[in-house]
Amino acid sequence: MSPPASTITAYSGILHDDAYKFYAAWRTAFEEAAVTAGFFSLYTNETYFPTRIETDVYTISHAKLQVDKIRNDAKYSTDGYAGDALEQRLTTVKRLEQDFTRKFLDEYIAESLAALRVQAKVFLFNSLTPILQQVIGSHASPFTLWAALMARHEAGTRDPMILFASLTQLKYSEDISAETLFTTLDDQINLIETATLPANADALTAREGHVKTFELFRTLFYSNAFAANKDMWDAVCQLQFKAREDGSECTPTAIKATIRHTLNIASRRNLILSDQGSAAIPSAIVTTLDRLPELLLVDHLHVHRKEIVPPAAPLEPSTPFYPIIYHPPRLQS
């Protein structure tokens, strides 16, 4: 079965290295594999609802209703009713059956789709592993990889590295804490780091160099995850500039500390404005797996930037907003 026409727009800018060639080959193979596995529509249509789930749910709901009738006999019983009272009772029982079925359908469908989307995300991760190996392996040192990452990030290219950076934004929810957010990023990056380690460690010029590569890798992802927030991005850029001037490293630990510090400042500012009766409604840093096609594989990857107010309580975000992909200004060398 051939895949539907792709909605992924090819990058027509300057090729900074061979990564785009690798990506072009990966895209074709991925789309074909995704169609075969039944995941492709989940990436391209956010309202996609597999027919098999609908077929299964009706069959299962009927069986569940019969079980509920056995367990709650009195709830559905018509014993002792006659005449008009029986008619009213039958109407009530029918409504109870419909309510039970409707609730079960909603819950089953929601759980089934959620599980399917998680599988689709894992499928995408696994498919990216070999292409990331090629991209990383095409660089002689961590520093040339870092330079290529930043160049492609600023140019907005849609190669595997940028797809993965976007993927780190997927699994936020309205009740996620800052600590959970950092853990989520770490887990995702560690997954790729483990997957891309060669079987023969001697293939690396130095293991320290490999570790350094992913230290820089993490820095990019931490920066990108908060790029929609101007205060956050400015603070991270200042940290990177200072590290460059001092000849020191801009580590993930420093990035985390900077992000937390910026959140705390924003929190205090919001509290002061709130006391004065002029605070804007705080928002949480959030995205959803439901936006998978828009964030990764379709032409909606780039949307207009919005001004975002940091959360009033950094570790307990409440009101969600949908983040956007913001491309920061090019760093001056």
N, C-alpha and C positions, 0 to 999 in steps of 0.2 A: 504494500500500500504506500503510495507516494504521499509525502507531506503536503499540506496546503501551501499556497503561495506565502512566502515569508513576509512578515511585516517589519523585519529588522532592516533599518536603513544602513547601507554600507558607509563606512567612514571614507571621505574623499580628500582628507587633508594630507599633511606630510607624514610619511611613514618613518617613525623614529627608529624602528628596528624591525626585526622579522615577526614581531608578535601578531601583527594584523594578518599576515599570511597564515600563521597557525590558527588564528581565530576563524578565518574564512573556511578553512578545512573543517574545523571543529563544528561550526554552525550547521553545515550540511549534514554531517554525521549525527549530530545531536537531534536535529529535527526529525530525521528518519527514525532514530531510536525512540524518541519521545512519542511519535505516532504509534509505533509498534507496542510500546508499553502502556499506551492509553493516557499519557499525561499532556500531550501537546496542547489540547484545548484549554487545559487549566492555565497555561502560560499566556494564551492569546485571547481568552474570553472570560472575564471575571464573573459572568453570570452562568457559566457552563454548568450543567447539571446532568451527569451521566444517566442514561436511560436505565442501566442495570440497577442503579440505586433505587430509582422509582419503582421498578418491577419488584425488587426485593422487599421494599418497605411495605407495600400493600399486602404481600403474602405474610410477612412476619407480623404485621399489625393485627391481622385477623386471628392468628394463633395467640398473640398476646392478650387480645380481648377475651378469648375463651378462657384463658388462664385466670384473668382478672375476675371473670364471672364466677369461676369455681371458688376462688379465694374470698370473694366478697358477695356471697350468694344473696344476702339480705339487701344489698345495694341494688340489685337488678331484679329481685323477686317480684312476681305479680300475684302470689298466693294471697287469698283472702279478699281479692278485689272482684267486683262484678258491675255490670252495667256501665253507667257514666264514669264511675270511679275507676273501673278497669281501663277504659279508654284514656283517661287522664294519666293513669299509671303507665300505660304502654307508651304514651307520648314522652313521659318523663324518662323512662328507661331508654328509649331511642336517643334522647338528647344526651344522656349519660354515656351511651356507647359512642356517639359521635364526638363528644368532648374527649373521651379517653383516646379514641383513634387519632383525633387531630393533634393532641398533645404528644402522643407517641411518634406520629409522623414528623412533627417539627423537630423533636429531640433527636430522632434517628437520622434524619437528613442532615442536621447540623453536625452531629458527631461523625457521620460518614464522610461529609465533605471536608471537615477539619482533618480527619485522618488521611484522606486522599491528598490534601494539599501538603501535609507534612511529607508524605511519600514523594510527592512531586519535587519538593525542595531537596530531599535527600538524593533523588535521581539527578537533579541539576548539579549538586555538589560533586557526586561521584563522576559525572561526565566531565566536569571541569578539571579533575585531577591530572589526566594525561596532558592536557593542553597547558596547564600551569607548569608541569614539569618541563615542557618544551620551552616555554617563555623564560622561566628562571634559568634553565640550562643554557640559554643563548647568551647569557651575560657572563663576562669574565670575572666580575667582582660584585659584591653587594652594592658598591657605590654607583656603578654604572646602571645597575638595576633600579636603584633609588632614583637616579636622574631620569631614567625612562618612565618610571611610575609617575613622577611629578609632571613630566612633560605631557604624558597622555592624559593624566587627570585634568590638567588645566585646559587641554585642547578638547576635552569631552569625547575622546575616542571610545568606541564601543568594543573594546577588545576584552579578553578574558579577565584581565586585572580589574578593569573598571566594572565589569559585570559582578565580580566578586565583591568589590567595594560596595556596590549597591546592595548586594545580598545581605551585607551586615546590617542594613537598615530595616530588614523585613520583620524581625520577630519582636517588635516592641508592642506592648499593650498598655491600656489606659492605667493599669495599676502597677506597672513595672517601676522598680526603684532604681536609683542610680547605680547601686552596687550590682543589681541583677543585670543592668544594661552592660556594665563593664565585663561581667562574667560571661554574658552571651557573646560579646565580641571576642573575648579570649578563647572561648570554646570553639567558635567557628574558625578562627585563625589557626588554633592548635590542630584542628582537624586537617586543614590543608597542609600545615607544616609537617605533620606526621606522614601524610599521604605522599608528600613530595620528597621525603628523604630517600636517597638511593639505597638499594640493598647493599652496595659496596661503598662503605664510608670513604675508602681511599679515592673514590672518584671526585671528591671535593678537594679543592686546593688547600682548605683548612676548615676544620669543623667550626672554629671560631668565626670564620667568615660566613658560614651558613647561618649560625646563630645571629650574627649581626644583620644578615639579610632580613630575617624575620622580625628583628627588633625595629628596623626601619619600616618594614611591612606593617607592623602593628601601629606605628606612629601615624602612617597615612590613614589607616582605617579609623583610628580614634578621631583624627582631625575631620575626616569625611563624614563621620556619623553625626557631627554637630555643626556641619558646614552651613546648615540652613539658619543658624543663629548667628547674627553678625557679631555680637559681643563675644560669643564663644570662639568664633573663627579668628577674630582680631587678637584675642588673648593667646590662642595657640600659635598664630603667626609670629607674634612678638617673642614668644618663647623660642621658636625655631630660629628667628633672626639672632637672638641673643646667644643661642648655642653655637651658631655659625661664627659669630664674631669672637666668641671666647674659645673656639676650637674644641668645644665639648660636645657630648652626645645629647640629643633630644630624645630621651627615653620614654617608653609608655608610662612609667611611673610618674615622670614629670608632667606628661600630658594629662594623666588622670588628676593629679593635684591641681593643675591649672583649671581644668574643667570644673572641679568641685569648688574651687575658690571663686570662679566666675558665677557659678550657680548661687553660692552663698551671698555674694555681693548683690546679685539680682533679687534674691529673697529679701534681704534687708531693705533694698530700695522699694520693693513692692509693699513691704510692711509700713514704711514711712509714708508712701503715697496713700496707702489704705487709711492710715490715721488721719490724713488730710482730706480723705474722701475723693481722691482723684486717681486711684489705682486702676490700671487696666485689668481685665479678666485674665488671670494666670492660666497658662497652658502647660501641658506635659509633653515631653519629647516622646513621640509615639509614631508608629506606623503599623500596618497590618499585613498579614500574609495574603489577605484578599486582594491587595493591590499588586500582587506578584507580576502580572503581565504588564502593568503600567510602569513598574520600576525597573524591569529587567529586559523584556524581549520585544516590546512594541515601540512605536514611534512616540509614545507619550513619555519617554524616558526623561526628556527635558521639559520642565514646565516653568511658568513664571514664578519668580521668587516672591515670598511674602514675608512681611515683618512678623517676628515671633517674640512673644513676651515670655521670658523664662519662668519656670514654675515657682510659686510662692514657697512651697515646701519641697526642696530638691529630692528628698528620699521618699516622698509620698505624693507623686504627681497624681492629679485628679482629672482635670478637664483635658481631653485629647485634642490634638490637631494633627492633620496629615502633613508630614514634612515633605520638602521638595528637594530636588537635587540642585545644589548651587555650586557653580564653578568659580572658585576664588580667583583673585587676580594673580598673575604669574609672579612668583617670587624672584626678586632681583638677585643675580649671582654676585 
